[in-house]
């Protein structure tokens, strides 16, 4: 779950909560004269306590976002070193959030609470928000941590956290009639810090590419029997990508590179997309160059037997393709072509990492002929003596150049998800509409 998914879950849930009026009625209490009371004060008190635990989770996420989004964030335990007059809006926002979290008497919800659907729709909406915040905490250790974001990405994250806090403050006032409800202490201080942070983070245009960051589950093997046709080839290609997590030996590395040359050439001949055909033909040529450079490379580090098995599966399933394609041929816009192209880029990047690391660590060695005979050889005709030397620093070697200039994919330009602004705009609309509805009218001001 990336930040796009966890952040949208938080914002969508809060938008839904802001649109729900008559809180006591939704908790089963009074609120509509024509309808009976369905819950007792004790039950509504328990529901309110559970909502406060869910709220604590959301505020904890906001505090973590305030640290991750600020490139100049101080150590959260050393905020007192900056004087109150010199604190920036981001500092005050972080300090106020920590104050509110520390002053709360509510604990964080248990795993059972977060995973168990609630009977009351209002409490269920809070559970979904807290679940998104809990899952979103993984993002702060996988690409969304402090110092890993650009200035614009950090400002976007801070603005998102400020919007979430604004929504929580508005809901806090709305739940005042809930039995046993505990308000956020000194909400005005947090509200001013939140407003200042939102204004400061809005000075530059938002960078929604922050949504593509965050935690992703590791790719796993596609087990089971081979799929028919191209799906079987794609299955073996995907499994090869997973198997390449382990360092292959030079012999098995050559088998993998050779399988990539064969699959690129075969798919370039049958794909209905001219752009993909051109790209994959060039890829086949690149892997042929890499294979030729690896002919005289050896080493004793690595294994990669499972990667070699998947490479063999690719060759076997490619041989069975012509008979399958006579009866079924994917369309040009079929997602299978995009899936192949995505796996190709990831495998090329992984192979480039493996080869460059082997050259740098001197675990990949190049065979060189010494101008003398191997006198200890038992053969009648003595062979030329062979020695193995590190590849780095040798003259006339093109392996590193081919890997750097042709094998490694060009860095992709990050693109924000197309729906990145939707949930943010809906939450902003819900906040501003409720703020306008609660503001005094012009007649009362006069």
Secondary structure, 3 states (H helix, E strand, C coil): CEHHHHHHHHHHHHHHHHCCCCHHHHCCCCCCCCCCCCCCHHHHHHHHHHHHHHHHHHHHHHHHHHHHHCCCCCCCCCHHHCCCCCCCHHHHHHHHHHHHHHHCCCCCCCHHHHHCCCCCHHHHHHHHHHHHHHHHHHHHHCCCCCCCCCHHHHHHHHHHHHHHHHHHHHHHHHCCCCCCCCCCCCHHHHHHHHHHHHHHHCCCCCCHHHHHCECCCCCCCCCCCCCCCHHHHHHHHHHHHHHCCCCECHHHHHHHHHHHHHHHHHHHHHCCCHHHHHHHHHHHHHHHHHHHHCCCEECCCCECHHHHHHHHHHHHHHHCHHHHHCCCCCCCCCHHHHHHHHHHHHHHHHHHHHHHHHHHHCCCEEEEEEEEECCCCCCCCCCEEEEEEECCCCCCCCHHHHHHHHHCCCCCCCCCCCCHHHHHHHHHHHHHHHHHHHCCCHHHHC
